[in-house]
Amino acid sequence: MHLVPSRLVLLLLLAAGWSATPAFASEDAAAAPSATTGFDAALAQRVGADERGMRRYVLVILKTGPTRVPDGPDRDAMFAGHFANIERLAKAGKLAVAGPFQQDPARWRGLYVFAVEAVEEAQALTETDPVLVQGEMVAEYHPWYGSAALMLVPETHERLVAPATP
């Protein structure tokens, strides 16, 4: 399936909508949503929401780059570094969403949604990503305004990952 950017943004908004429900909003009873509006001021502040429940992000589309790293230990190390970088950025609260595309004919490989105000900030965060450094992928940056609920994805995702078995 080929997603054009406007459909991708709609898909991200729909995917984030579930996490704004009160069941995921807060485990702290003092920060519980108002019974009349559902508004949770503490949660809004924690995720950086404005009065519309939105915030600024930078959407990064990762595309196939000019230099394919050959199969083998160097490629394995590059992708291990790529995934470690993703985990580091998510734990730092800078990366709301990341993931690969499925065999896209436009050569889209993956995406990042960074919780930053400006493209320059997102560029600084991707400077050390091994897939970009080695030319396996190139990045395309787009300022984006979306649901602040996306900030809840990393912590919710952690609860969904099964422990590794020895």
DRENTORKOL-3810 file (N, C-alpha, C; in nm, 4 decimals):
REM DRENTORKOL-3810
@n.u->0.0851; n.v->-0.1169; n.w->0.0000; ca.u->0.0000; ca.v->0.0000; ca.w->0.0000; c.u->0.0895; c.v->0.1229; c.w->0.0000
@n.u->0.0617; n.v->0.2187; n.w->-0.0847; ca.u->0.1388; ca.v->0.3415; ca.w->-0.0951; c.u->0.0615; c.v->0.4526; c.w->-0.0255
@n.u->0.1219; n.v->0.5136; n.w->0.0768; ca.u->0.0578; ca.v->0.6223; ca.w->0.1494; c.u->0.1191; c.v->0.7545; c.w->0.1065
@n.u->0.0363; n.v->0.8469; n.w->0.0596; ca.u->0.0853; ca.v->0.9807; ca.w->0.0323; c.u->0.0930; c.v->1.0527; c.w->0.1656
@n.u->0.1736; n.v->1.1588; n.w->0.1768; ca.u->0.1912; ca.v->1.2233; ca.w->0.3065; c.u->0.0616; c.v->1.2609; c.w->0.3770
@n.u->-0.0390; n.v->1.3131; n.w->0.3078; ca.u->-0.1624; ca.v->1.3529; ca.w->0.3759; c.u->-0.2331; c.v->1.2318; c.w->0.4356
@n.u->-0.2292; n.v->1.1185; n.w->0.3695; ca.u->-0.2894; ca.v->0.9964; ca.w->0.4252; c.u->-0.2073; c.v->0.9452; c.w->0.5431
@n.u->-0.0767; n.v->0.9587; n.w->0.5348; ca.u->0.0098; ca.v->0.9170; ca.w->0.6435; c.u->-0.0200; c.v->0.9984; c.w->0.7686
@n.u->-0.0339; n.v->1.1296; n.w->0.7534; ca.u->-0.0636; ca.v->1.2158; ca.w->0.8673; c.u->-0.1983; c.v->1.1778; c.w->0.9277
@n.u->-0.2980; n.v->1.1527; n.w->0.8449; ca.u->-0.4288; ca.v->1.1105; ca.w->0.8943; c.u->-0.4167; c.v->0.9790; c.w->0.9695
@n.u->-0.3407; n.v->0.8860; n.w->0.9163; ca.u->-0.3202; ca.v->0.7577; ca.w->0.9826; c.u->-0.2536; c.v->0.7765; c.w->1.1186
@n.u->-0.1539; n.v->0.8638; n.w->1.1273; ca.u->-0.0883; ca.v->0.8911; ca.w->1.2552; c.u->-0.1858; c.v->0.9508; c.w->1.3553
@n.u->-0.2692; n.v->1.0436; n.w->1.3101; ca.u->-0.3675; ca.v->1.1036; ca.w->1.4003; c.u->-0.4659; c.v->0.9993; c.w->1.4512
@n.u->-0.5138; n.v->0.9146; n.w->1.3626; ca.u->-0.6082; ca.v->0.8109; ca.w->1.4041; c.u->-0.5424; c.v->0.7126; c.w->1.4994
@n.u->-0.4179; n.v->0.6754; n.w->1.4713; ca.u->-0.3480; ca.v->0.5805; ca.w->1.5570; c.u->-0.3220; c.v->0.6380; c.w->1.6950
@n.u->-0.3006; n.v->0.7673; n.w->1.7036; ca.u->-0.2726; ca.v->0.8303; ca.w->1.8331; c.u->-0.3986; c.v->0.8545; c.w->1.9131
@n.u->-0.5113; n.v->0.8616; n.w->1.8500; ca.u->-0.6361; ca.v->0.8961; ca.w->1.9182; c.u->-0.6727; c.v->0.8039; c.w->2.0313
@n.u->-0.6452; n.v->0.6757; n.w->2.0209; ca.u->-0.6806; ca.v->0.5821; ca.w->2.1267; c.u->-0.6110; c.v->0.6133; c.w->2.2566
@n.u->-0.4884; n.v->0.6638; n.w->2.2516; ca.u->-0.4120; ca.v->0.6826; ca.w->2.3747; c.u->-0.4564; c.v->0.8040; c.w->2.4535
@n.u->-0.5457; n.v->0.8853; n.w->2.3983; ca.u->-0.5943; ca.v->1.0016; ca.w->2.4708; c.u->-0.7136; c.v->0.9678; c.w->2.5591
@n.u->-0.7559; n.v->0.8428; n.w->2.5614; ca.u->-0.8696; ca.v->0.8047; ca.w->2.6442; c.u->-0.8309; c.v->0.8068; c.w->2.7907
@n.u->-0.9265; n.v->0.8322; n.w->2.8806; ca.u->-0.8942; ca.v->0.8419; ca.w->3.0225; c.u->-0.8241; c.v->0.7191; c.w->3.0784
@n.u->-0.8487; n.v->0.6004; n.w->3.0264; ca.u->-0.7846; ca.v->0.4799; ca.w->3.0786; c.u->-0.6329; c.v->0.4871; c.w->3.0664
@n.u->-0.5814; n.v->0.5582; n.w->2.9667; ca.u->-0.4378; ca.v->0.5698; ca.w->2.9478; c.u->-0.3857; c.v->0.7058; c.w->2.9915
@n.u->-0.4767; n.v->0.7942; n.w->3.0321; ca.u->-0.4389; ca.v->0.9324; ca.w->3.0571; c.u->-0.3450; c.v->0.9482; c.w->3.1758
@n.u->-0.3735; n.v->0.8827; n.w->3.2861; ca.u->-0.2906; ca.v->0.9029; ca.w->3.4030; c.u->-0.3199; c.v->0.7964; c.w->3.5067
@n.u->-0.2166; n.v->0.7522; n.w->3.5742; ca.u->-0.2374; ca.v->0.6573; ca.w->3.6820; c.u->-0.2498; c.v->0.7309; c.w->3.8143
@n.u->-0.2296; n.v->0.8606; n.w->3.8151; ca.u->-0.2361; ca.v->0.9408; ca.w->3.9356; c.u->-0.3782; c.v->0.9934; c.w->3.9525
@n.u->-0.4448; n.v->0.9543; n.w->4.0613; ca.u->-0.5837; ca.v->0.9951; ca.w->4.0826; c.u->-0.5966; c.v->1.1461; c.w->4.0901
@n.u->-0.4954; n.v->1.2156; n.w->4.1418; ca.u->-0.5024; ca.v->1.3612; ca.w->4.1523; c.u->-0.5027; c.v->1.4266; c.w->4.0148
@n.u->-0.4535; n.v->1.3590; n.w->3.9128; ca.u->-0.4481; ca.v->1.4152; ca.w->3.7783; c.u->-0.5610; c.v->1.3619; c.w->3.6918
@n.u->-0.6623; n.v->1.3048; n.w->3.7529; ca.u->-0.7725; ca.v->1.2449; ca.w->3.6782; c.u->-0.8456; c.v->1.3500; c.w->3.5961
@n.u->-0.9002; n.v->1.3098; n.w->3.4814; ca.u->-0.9717; ca.v->1.4028; ca.w->3.3955; c.u->-1.0947; c.v->1.4593; c.w->3.4654
@n.u->-1.1317; n.v->1.5785; n.w->3.4269; ca.u->-1.2540; ca.v->1.6397; ca.w->3.4772; c.u->-1.3731; c.v->1.5551; c.w->3.4345
@n.u->-1.4693; n.v->1.5357; n.w->3.5240; ca.u->-1.5874; ca.v->1.4540; ca.w->3.4937; c.u->-1.6737; c.v->1.5182; c.w->3.3862
@n.u->-1.6669; n.v->1.6497; n.w->3.3723; ca.u->-1.7527; ca.v->1.7159; ca.w->3.2739; c.u->-1.6882; c.v->1.7291; c.w->3.1370
@n.u->-1.5557; n.v->1.7442; n.w->3.1309; ca.u->-1.4927; ca.v->1.7660; ca.w->3.0006; c.u->-1.3961; c.v->1.6569; c.w->2.9587
@n.u->-1.3443; n.v->1.5796; n.w->3.0530; ca.u->-1.2431; ca.v->1.4810; ca.w->3.0202; c.u->-1.1042; c.v->1.5411; c.w->3.0141
@n.u->-1.0933; n.v->1.6734; n.w->3.0331; ca.u->-0.9642; ca.v->1.7410; ca.w->3.0255; c.u->-0.8779; c.v->1.7050; c.w->3.1455
@n.u->-0.7529; n.v->1.6710; n.w->3.1214; ca.u->-0.6566; ca.v->1.6364; ca.w->3.2246; c.u->-0.5409; c.v->1.7348; c.w->3.2122
@n.u->-0.5429; n.v->1.8386; n.w->3.2941; ca.u->-0.4428; ca.v->1.9454; ca.w->3.2854; c.u->-0.3016; c.v->1.8932; c.w->3.3095
@n.u->-0.2853; n.v->1.8027; n.w->3.4046; ca.u->-0.1519; ca.v->1.7486; ca.w->3.4332; c.u->-0.0985; c.v->1.6700; c.w->3.3143
@n.u->-0.1842; n.v->1.5910; n.w->3.2529; ca.u->-0.1425; ca.v->1.5140; ca.w->3.1349; c.u->-0.1099; c.v->1.6080; c.w->3.0195
@n.u->-0.1928; n.v->1.7091; n.w->2.9980; ca.u->-0.1677; ca.v->1.8053; ca.w->2.8904; c.u->-0.0316; c.v->1.8715; c.w->2.9071
@n.u->0.0003; n.v->1.9082; n.w->3.0301; ca.u->0.1301; ca.v->1.9709; ca.w->3.0554; c.u->0.2431; c.v->1.8710; c.w->3.0315
@n.u->0.2265; n.v->1.7479; n.w->3.0782; ca.u->0.3312; ca.v->1.6460; ca.w->3.0644; c.u->0.3650; c.v->1.6167; c.w->2.9185
@n.u->0.2644; n.v->1.6156; n.w->2.8295; ca.u->0.2892; ca.v->1.5824; ca.w->2.6888; c.u->0.3097; c.v->1.7057; c.w->2.6012
@n.u->0.3065; n.v->1.8243; n.w->2.6632; ca.u->0.3320; ca.v->1.9472; ca.w->2.5874; c.u->0.2166; c.v->1.9924; c.w->2.5010
@n.u->0.0947; n.v->1.9604; n.w->2.5415; ca.u->-0.0232; ca.v->1.9954; ca.w->2.4617; c.u->-0.0577; c.v->2.1435; c.w->2.4733
@n.u->-0.1024; n.v->2.1990; n.w->2.3628; ca.u->-0.1572; ca.v->2.3334; ca.w->2.3664; c.u->-0.3068; c.v->2.3243; c.w->2.3998
@n.u->-0.3794; n.v->2.4341; n.w->2.3887; ca.u->-0.5221; ca.v->2.4355; ca.w->2.4246; c.u->-0.6081; c.v->2.3460; c.w->2.3357
@n.u->-0.5563; n.v->2.3049; n.w->2.2216; ca.u->-0.6293; ca.v->2.2145; ca.w->2.1315; c.u->-0.5891; c.v->2.0679; c.w->2.1522
@n.u->-0.4997; n.v->2.0430; n.w->2.2460; ca.u->-0.4503; ca.v->1.9071; ca.w->2.2670; c.u->-0.3469; c.v->1.8674; c.w->2.1629
@n.u->-0.2875; n.v->1.9656; n.w->2.0973; ca.u->-0.1928; ca.v->1.9433; ca.w->1.9888; c.u->-0.0550; c.v->1.9950; c.w->2.0296
@n.u->0.0439; n.v->1.9633; n.w->1.9483; ca.u->0.1786; ca.v->2.0160; ca.w->1.9678; c.u->0.2542; c.v->2.0106; c.w->1.8355
@n.u->0.3677; n.v->2.0765; n.w->1.8322; ca.u->0.4532; ca.v->2.0753; ca.w->1.7136; c.u->0.5457; c.v->1.9535; c.w->1.7163
@n.u->0.5659; n.v->1.8993; n.w->1.5980; ca.u->0.6582; ca.v->1.7881; ca.w->1.5769; c.u->0.7344; c.v->1.8150; c.w->1.4480
@n.u->0.8323; n.v->1.7309; n.w->1.4210; ca.u->0.8938; ca.v->1.7260; ca.w->1.2889; c.u->0.8828; c.v->1.5810; c.w->1.2429
@n.u->0.8153; n.v->1.5627; n.w->1.1309; ca.u->0.7991; ca.v->1.4319; ca.w->1.0680; c.u->0.9184; c.v->1.4106; c.w->0.9758
@n.u->0.9849; n.v->1.2977; n.w->0.9922; ca.u->1.1019; ca.v->1.2663; ca.w->0.9104; c.u->1.0722; c.v->1.1391; c.w->0.8322
@n.u->1.0803; n.v->1.1494; n.w->0.7010; ca.u->1.0635; ca.v->1.0329; ca.w->0.6143; c.u->1.2038; c.v->0.9845; c.w->0.5775
@n.u->1.2308; n.v->0.8589; n.w->0.6084; ca.u->1.3587; ca.v->0.7979; ca.w->0.5712; c.u->1.3403; c.v->0.7249; c.w->0.4388
@n.u->1.4232; n.v->0.7606; n.w->0.3409; ca.u->1.4158; ca.v->0.7010; ca.w->0.2077; c.u->1.5455; c.v->0.6272; c.w->0.1760
@n.u->1.5377; n.v->0.5381; n.w->0.0802; ca.u->1.6568; ca.v->0.4657; ca.w->0.0363; c.u->1.7619; c.v->0.5665; c.w->-0.0093
@n.u->1.8815; n.v->0.5503; n.w->0.0428; ca.u->1.9903; ca.v->0.6412; ca.w->0.0109; c.u->2.0769; c.v->0.5917; c.w->-0.1033
@n.u->2.1852; n.v->0.6638; n.w->-0.1315; ca.u->2.2704; ca.v->0.6311; ca.w->-0.2456; c.u->2.3669; c.v->0.5152; c.w->-0.2228
@n.u->2.3874; n.v->0.4747; n.w->-0.0952; ca.u->2.4905; ca.v->0.3759; ca.w->-0.0645; c.u->2.4327; c.v->0.2604; c.w->0.0149
@n.u->2.4105; n.v->0.1478; n.w->-0.0526; ca.u->2.3624; ca.v->0.0291; ca.w->0.0199; c.u->2.4825; c.v->-0.0382; c.w->0.0848
@n.u->2.4727; n.v->-0.0547; n.w->0.2166; ca.u->2.5788; ca.v->-0.1245; ca.w->0.2886; c.u->2.5599; c.v->-0.2742; c.w->0.2627
@n.u->2.6637; n.v->-0.3427; n.w->0.2146; ca.u->2.6505; ca.v->-0.4853; ca.w->0.1804; c.u->2.6145; c.v->-0.5709; c.w->0.3017
@n.u->2.5436; n.v->-0.6812; n.w->0.2756; ca.u->2.5092; ca.v->-0.7761; ca.w->0.3813; c.u->2.6358; c.v->-0.8218; c.w->0.4515
@n.u->2.6240; n.v->-0.8445; n.w->0.5809; ca.u->2.7382; ca.v->-0.8906; ca.w->0.6590; c.u->2.7477; c.v->-0.8157; c.w->0.7901
@n.u->2.8602; n.v->-0.8313; n.w->0.8578; ca.u->2.8767; ca.v->-0.7724; ca.w->0.9909; c.u->2.8638; c.v->-0.6198; c.w->0.9940
@n.u->2.9118; n.v->-0.5512; n.w->0.8896; ca.u->2.9026; ca.v->-0.4046; ca.w->0.8880; c.u->2.7570; c.v->-0.3590; c.w->0.8796
@n.u->2.6786; n.v->-0.4278; n.w->0.7983; ca.u->2.5362; ca.v->-0.3942; ca.w->0.7857; c.u->2.4627; c.v->-0.4254; c.w->0.9167
@n.u->2.4947; n.v->-0.5399; n.w->0.9760; ca.u->2.4333; ca.v->-0.5766; ca.w->1.1038; c.u->2.4645; c.v->-0.4720; c.w->1.2102
@n.u->2.5882; n.v->-0.4278; n.w->1.2162; ca.u->2.6298; ca.v->-0.3273; ca.w->1.3147; c.u->2.5602; c.v->-0.1933; c.w->1.2885
@n.u->2.5471; n.v->-0.1572; n.w->1.1606; ca.u->2.4809; ca.v->-0.0322; ca.w->1.1253; c.u->2.3364; c.v->-0.0327; c.w->1.1767
@n.u->2.2637; n.v->-0.1414; n.w->1.1504; ca.u->2.1246; ca.v->-0.1469; ca.w->1.1943; c.u->2.1126; c.v->-0.1611; c.w->1.3462
@n.u->2.2065; n.v->-0.2287; n.w->1.4107; ca.u->2.2059; ca.v->-0.2346; ca.w->1.5571; c.u->2.2208; c.v->-0.0934; c.w->1.6141
@n.u->2.3097; n.v->-0.0147; n.w->1.5546; ca.u->2.3268; ca.v->0.1245; ca.w->1.5968; c.u->2.2040; c.v->0.2088; c.w->1.5687
@n.u->2.1385; n.v->0.1835; n.w->1.4568; ca.u->2.0152; ca.v->0.2539; ca.w->1.4186; c.u->1.9074; c.v->0.2291; c.w->1.5245
@n.u->1.8883; n.v->0.1020; n.w->1.5630; ca.u->1.7852; ca.v->0.0696; ca.w->1.6610; c.u->1.8214; c.v->0.1212; c.w->1.8000
@n.u->1.9490; n.v->0.1187; n.w->1.8349; ca.u->1.9925; ca.v->0.1748; ca.w->1.9636; c.u->1.9673; c.v->0.3253; c.w->1.9671
@n.u->1.9899; n.v->0.3933; n.w->1.8547; ca.u->1.9652; ca.v->0.5368; ca.w->1.8448; c.u->1.8161; c.v->0.5666; c.w->1.8627
@n.u->1.7311; n.v->0.4867; n.w->1.7999; ca.u->1.5862; ca.v->0.5033; ca.w->1.8142; c.u->1.5462; c.v->0.4898; c.w->1.9611
@n.u->1.5971; n.v->0.3859; n.w->2.0263; ca.u->1.5629; ca.v->0.3629; ca.w->2.1673; c.u->1.6112; c.v->0.4789; c.w->2.2549
@n.u->1.7314; n.v->0.5263; n.w->2.2305; ca.u->1.7871; ca.v->0.6378; ca.w->2.3082; c.u->1.7018; c.v->0.7628; c.w->2.2926
@n.u->1.6626; n.v->0.7951; n.w->2.1704; ca.u->1.5834; ca.v->0.9150; ca.w->2.1452; c.u->1.4430; c.v->0.9043; c.w->2.2050
@n.u->1.3838; n.v->0.7845; n.w->2.2001; ca.u->1.2513; ca.v->0.7650; ca.w->2.2602; c.u->1.2597; c.v->0.7816; c.w->2.4115
@n.u->1.3617; n.v->0.7229; n.w->2.4741; ca.u->1.3767; ca.v->0.7346; ca.w->2.6196; c.u->1.4053; c.v->0.8775; c.w->2.6623
@n.u->1.4673; n.v->0.9564; n.w->2.5758; ca.u->1.4959; ca.v->1.0967; ca.w->2.6052; c.u->1.3736; c.v->1.1857; c.w->2.5842
@n.u->1.2630; n.v->1.1283; n.w->2.5349; ca.u->1.1422; ca.v->1.2069; ca.w->2.5112; c.u->1.1450; c.v->1.2894; c.w->2.3836
@n.u->1.2405; n.v->1.2616; n.w->2.2970; ca.u->1.2531; ca.v->1.3363; ca.w->2.1713; c.u->1.1831; c.v->1.2681; c.w->2.0546
@n.u->1.1643; n.v->1.1371; n.w->2.0635; ca.u->1.1062; ca.v->1.0601; ca.w->1.9539; c.u->0.9721; c.v->1.0032; c.w->1.9982
@n.u->0.8640; n.v->1.0476; n.w->1.9337; ca.u->0.7299; ca.v->1.0017; ca.w->1.9698; c.u->0.6952; c.v->0.8711; c.w->1.8994
@n.u->0.7290; n.v->0.8612; n.w->1.7714; ca.u->0.6921; ca.v->0.7447; ca.w->1.6909; c.u->0.8038; c.v->0.7164; c.w->1.5913
@n.u->0.8276; n.v->0.5881; n.w->1.5668; ca.u->0.9224; ca.v->0.5475; ca.w->1.4634; c.u->0.8790; c.v->0.4120; c.w->1.4105
@n.u->0.9092; n.v->0.3859; n.w->1.2861; ca.u->0.8789; ca.v->0.2546; ca.w->1.2315; c.u->0.9028; c.v->0.2477; c.w->1.0829
@n.u->0.9132; n.v->0.1246; n.w->1.0320; ca.u->0.9405; ca.v->0.1041; ca.w->0.8892; c.u->0.8129; c.v->0.1030; c.w->0.8058
@n.u->0.8301; n.v->0.1324; n.w->0.6786; ca.u->0.7227; ca.v->0.1145; ca.w->0.5819; c.u->0.7356; c.v->-0.0254; c.w->0.5229
@n.u->0.6291; n.v->-0.0738; n.w->0.4673; ca.u->0.6288; ca.v->-0.2066; ca.w->0.4064; c.u->0.6457; c.v->-0.1937; c.w->0.2550
@n.u->0.7626; n.v->-0.2244; n.w->0.2025; ca.u->0.7918; ca.v->-0.2315; ca.w->0.0591; c.u->0.7230; c.v->-0.1222; c.w->-0.0231
@n.u->0.7604; n.v->0.0011; n.w->0.0037; ca.u->0.6980; ca.v->0.1143; ca.w->-0.0631; c.u->0.7664; c.v->0.1445; c.w->-0.1964
@n.u->0.6887; n.v->0.1581; n.w->-0.3036; ca.u->0.7483; ca.v->0.1835; ca.w->-0.4353; c.u->0.8160; c.v->0.3208; c.w->-0.4460
@n.u->0.7831; n.v->0.4144; n.w->-0.3579; ca.u->0.8465; ca.v->0.5468; ca.w->-0.3616; c.u->0.9792; c.v->0.5472; c.w->-0.2851
@n.u->1.0254; n.v->0.4287; n.w->-0.2433; ca.u->1.1523; ca.v->0.4107; ca.w->-0.1736; c.u->1.1504; c.v->0.4665; c.w->-0.0318
@n.u->1.0291; n.v->0.4801; n.w->0.0264; ca.u->1.0171; ca.v->0.5191; ca.w->0.1665; c.u->1.0537; c.v->0.3985; c.w->0.2506
@n.u->1.1465; n.v->0.4153; n.w->0.3422; ca.u->1.1922; ca.v->0.3050; ca.w->0.4269; c.u->1.1338; c.v->0.3119; c.w->0.5677
@n.u->1.1218; n.v->0.4324; n.w->0.6230; ca.u->1.0714; ca.v->0.4446; ca.w->0.7592; c.u->1.0381; c.v->0.5882; c.w->0.7929
@n.u->0.9921; n.v->0.6076; n.w->0.9165; ca.u->0.9597; ca.v->0.7431; ca.w->0.9589; c.u->0.9959; c.v->0.7632; c.w->1.1041
@n.u->1.0188; n.v->0.8871; n.w->1.1368; ca.u->1.0343; ca.v->0.9344; ca.w->1.2737; c.u->0.9350; c.v->1.0482; c.w->1.2910
@n.u->0.8784; n.v->1.0586; n.w->1.4096; ca.u->0.8045; ca.v->1.1784; ca.w->1.4483; c.u->0.8763; c.v->1.2304; c.w->1.5721
@n.u->0.9503; n.v->1.3404; n.w->1.5536; ca.u->1.0268; ca.v->1.3998; ca.w->1.6619; c.u->0.9452; c.v->1.5065; c.w->1.7342
@n.u->0.9529; n.v->1.5065; n.w->1.8658; ca.u->0.8847; ca.v->1.6051; ca.w->1.9491; c.u->0.9768; c.v->1.7256; c.w->1.9670
@n.u->0.9971; n.v->1.7969; n.w->1.8578; ca.u->1.0812; ca.v->1.9165; ca.w->1.8574; c.u->1.0095; c.v->2.0247; c.w->1.7776
@n.u->1.0510; n.v->2.1479; n.w->1.7984; ca.u->0.9864; ca.v->2.2625; ca.w->1.7353; c.u->1.0329; c.v->2.2893; c.w->1.5919
@n.u->1.1595; n.v->2.2594; n.w->1.5631; ca.u->1.2159; ca.v->2.3034; ca.w->1.4359; c.u->1.2877; c.v->2.1899; c.w->1.3626
@n.u->1.2904; n.v->2.2016; n.w->1.2311; ca.u->1.3586; ca.v->2.1039; ca.w->1.1458; c.u->1.5053; c.v->2.0906; c.w->1.1858
@n.u->1.5690; n.v->2.2023; n.w->1.2196; ca.u->1.7103; ca.v->2.1987; ca.w->1.2571; c.u->1.7333; c.v->2.1098; c.w->1.3799
@n.u->1.6398; n.v->2.1108; n.w->1.4733; ca.u->1.6518; ca.v->2.0243; ca.w->1.5913; c.u->1.6430; c.v->1.8768; c.w->1.5506
@n.u->1.5514; n.v->1.8456; n.w->1.4606; ca.u->1.5377; ca.v->1.7074; ca.w->1.4126; c.u->1.6624; c.v->1.6648; c.w->1.3357
@n.u->1.7171; n.v->1.7543; n.w->1.2574; ca.u->1.8393; ca.v->1.7225; ca.w->1.1830; c.u->1.9534; c.v->1.6906; c.w->1.2800
@n.u->1.9646; n.v->1.7658; n.w->1.3867; ca.u->2.0698; ca.v->1.7402; ca.w->1.4859; c.u->2.0500; c.v->1.6036; c.w->1.5516
@n.u->1.9249; n.v->1.5630; n.w->1.5722; ca.u->1.8973; ca.v->1.4333; ca.w->1.6340; c.u->1.9286; c.v->1.3166; c.w->1.5412
@n.u->1.9196; n.v->1.3378; n.w->1.4116; ca.u->1.9456; ca.v->1.2286; ca.w->1.3165; c.u->2.0906; c.v->1.2239; c.w->1.2691
@n.u->2.1704; n.v->1.3236; n.w->1.3039; ca.u->2.3099; ca.v->1.3299; ca.w->1.2568; c.u->2.3929; c.v->1.2073; c.w->1.2930
@n.u->2.3584; n.v->1.1422; n.w->1.4033; ca.u->2.4384; ca.v->1.0281; ca.w->1.4476; c.u->2.3763; c.v->0.8934; c.w->1.4110
@n.u->2.2633; n.v->0.8937; n.w->1.3421; ca.u->2.1989; ca.v->0.7671; ca.w->1.3053; c.u->2.2849; c.v->0.6978; c.w->1.1995
@n.u->2.3339; n.v->0.5791; n.w->1.2302; ca.u->2.4244; ca.v->0.5103; ca.w->1.1370; c.u->2.3684; c.v->0.4898; c.w->0.9966
@n.u->2.2382; n.v->0.4689; n.w->0.9802; ca.u->2.1854; ca.v->0.4473; ca.w->0.8455; c.u->2.1946; c.v->0.5742; c.w->0.7616
@n.u->2.1899; n.v->0.6902; n.w->0.8277; ca.u->2.2043; ca.v->0.8170; ca.w->0.7564; c.u->2.3521; c.v->0.8506; c.w->0.7368
@n.u->2.4315; n.v->0.8288; n.w->0.8386; ca.u->2.5748; ca.v->0.8572; ca.w->0.8298; c.u->2.6387; c.v->0.7758; c.w->0.7164
@n.u->2.5988; n.v->0.6505; n.w->0.7019; ca.u->2.6590; ca.v->0.5627; ca.w->0.6015; c.u->2.5909; c.v->0.5705; c.w->0.4648
@n.u->2.4867; n.v->0.6505; n.w->0.4512; ca.u->2.4219; ca.v->0.6691; ca.w->0.3212; c.u->2.3227; c.v->0.5616; c.w->0.2836
@n.u->2.2943; n.v->0.4682; n.w->0.3734; ca.u->2.1921; ca.v->0.3651; ca.w->0.3476; c.u->2.0557; c.v->0.4302; c.w->0.3270
@n.u->2.0323; n.v->0.5377; n.w->0.4035; ca.u->1.9065; ca.v->0.6120; ca.w->0.3938; c.u->1.9365; c.v->0.7610; c.w->0.3929
@n.u->1.8420; n.v->0.8361; n.w->0.3405; ca.u->1.8453; ca.v->0.9819; ca.w->0.3456; c.u->1.7164; c.v->1.0275; c.w->0.4128
@n.u->1.7204; n.v->1.1460; n.w->0.4728; ca.u->1.6058; ca.v->1.1955; ca.w->0.5483; c.u->1.5420; c.v->1.3157; c.w->0.4798
@n.u->1.4104; n.v->1.3194; n.w->0.4886; ca.u->1.3311; ca.v->1.4309; ca.w->0.4383; c.u->1.2521; c.v->1.4837; c.w->0.5585
@n.u->1.2618; n.v->1.6134; n.w->0.5872; ca.u->1.2071; ca.v->1.6731; ca.w->0.7091; c.u->1.0850; c.v->1.7598; c.w->0.6787
@n.u->0.9813; n.v->1.7440; n.w->0.7642; ca.u->0.8570; ca.v->1.8203; ca.w->0.7458; c.u->0.8036; c.v->1.8670; c.w->0.8810
@n.u->0.7902; n.v->1.9993; n.w->0.9036; ca.u->0.7243; ca.v->2.0452; ca.w->1.0260; c.u->0.5815; c.v->1.9913; c.w->1.0268
@n.u->0.5355; n.v->1.9509; n.w->1.1436; ca.u->0.4020; ca.v->1.8901; ca.w->1.1532; c.u->0.3375; c.v->1.9293; c.w->1.2846
@n.u->0.2079; n.v->1.9488; n.w->1.2828; ca.u->0.1280; ca.v->1.9853; ca.w->1.4001; c.u->0.0278; c.v->1.8732; c.w->1.4202
@n.u->0.0387; n.v->1.8010; n.w->1.5320; ca.u->-0.0480; ca.v->1.6857; ca.w->1.5522; c.u->-0.0846; c.v->1.6665; c.w->1.6980
@n.u->-0.1596; n.v->1.5634; n.w->1.7246; ca.u->-0.2067; ca.v->1.5328; ca.w->1.8586; c.u->-0.0900; c.v->1.5118; c.w->1.9550
@n.u->-0.0970; n.v->1.5781; n.w->2.0692; ca.u->0.0046; ca.v->1.5603; ca.w->2.1732; c.u->-0.0019; c.v->1.4195; c.w->2.2321
@n.u->-0.1098; n.v->1.3474; n.w->2.2060; ca.u->-0.1234; ca.v->1.2097; ca.w->2.2542; c.u->-0.0147; c.v->1.1189; c.w->2.1974
@n.u->0.0466; n.v->1.1580; n.w->2.0867; ca.u->0.1566; ca.v->1.0775; ca.w->2.0326; c.u->0.2695; c.v->1.0623; c.w->2.1336
@n.u->0.2825; n.v->1.1557; n.w->2.2254; ca.u->0.3884; ca.v->1.1485; ca.w->2.3254; c.u->0.3695; c.v->1.0305; c.w->2.4203
@n.u->0.2496; n.v->0.9725; n.w->2.4219; ca.u->0.2224; ca.v->0.8574; ca.w->2.5081; c.u->0.2575; c.v->0.7247; c.w->2.4414
@n.u->0.2881; n.v->0.7276; n.w->2.3139; ca.u->0.3178; ca.v->0.6038; ca.w->2.2421; c.u->0.4401; c.v->0.5311; c.w->2.2979
@n.u->0.5542; n.v->0.5982; n.w->2.3199; ca.u->0.6710; ca.v->0.5220; ca.w->2.3681; c.u->0.6457; c.v->0.4487; c.w->2.5003
@n.u->0.5835; n.v->0.5150; n.w->2.5971; ca.u->0.5614; ca.v->0.4478; ca.w->2.7260; c.u->0.4574; c.v->0.3370; c.w->2.7132
@n.u->0.3596; n.v->0.3539; n.w->2.6266; ca.u->0.2604; ca.v->0.2496; ca.w->2.6052; c.u->0.3227; c.v->0.1329; c.w->2.5301
@n.u->0.4072; n.v->0.1632; n.w->2.4334; ca.u->0.4753; ca.v->0.0588; ca.w->2.3562; c.u->0.5583; c.v->-0.0307; c.w->2.4478
@n.u->0.6273; n.v->0.0300; n.w->2.5444; ca.u->0.7092; ca.v->-0.0470; ca.w->2.6392; c.u->0.6251; c.v->-0.1560; c.w->2.7080
@n.u->0.4972; n.v->-0.1254; n.w->2.7334; ca.u->0.4083; ca.v->-0.2206; ca.w->2.8010; c.u->0.3624; c.v->-0.3325; c.w->2.7097
@n.u->0.3861; n.v->-0.3188; n.w->2.5799; ca.u->0.3398; ca.v->-0.4175; ca.w->2.4824; c.u->0.4492; c.v->-0.5133; c.w->2.4360
@n.u->0.5731; n.v->-0.4790; n.w->2.4634; ca.u->0.6862; ca.v->-0.5610; ca.w->2.4178; c.u->0.7060; c.v->-0.6778; c.w->2.5152
@n.u->0.6959; n.v->-0.7971; n.w->2.4622; ca.u->0.7147; ca.v->-0.9166; ca.w->2.5459; c.u->0.8612; c.v->-0.9287; c.w->2.5841
@n.u->0.8877; n.v->-0.9780; n.w->2.7054; ca.u->1.0276; ca.v->-0.9972; ca.w->2.7460; c.u->1.0966; c.v->-1.1010; c.w->2.6567
@n.u->1.2250; n.v->-1.0781; n.w->2.6322; ca.u->1.3035; ca.v->-1.1721; ca.w->2.5510; c.u->1.3195; c.v->-1.3023; c.w->2.6269
@n.u->1.3109; n.v->-1.4111; n.w->2.5533; ca.u->1.3316; ca.v->-1.5420; ca.w->2.6165; c.u->1.4751; c.v->-1.5870; c.w->2.5931
@n.u->1.5350; n.v->-1.6489; n.w->2.6952; ca.u->1.6766; ca.v->-1.6920; ca.w->2.6812; c.u->1.6940; c.v->-1.8054; c.w->2.5839
END
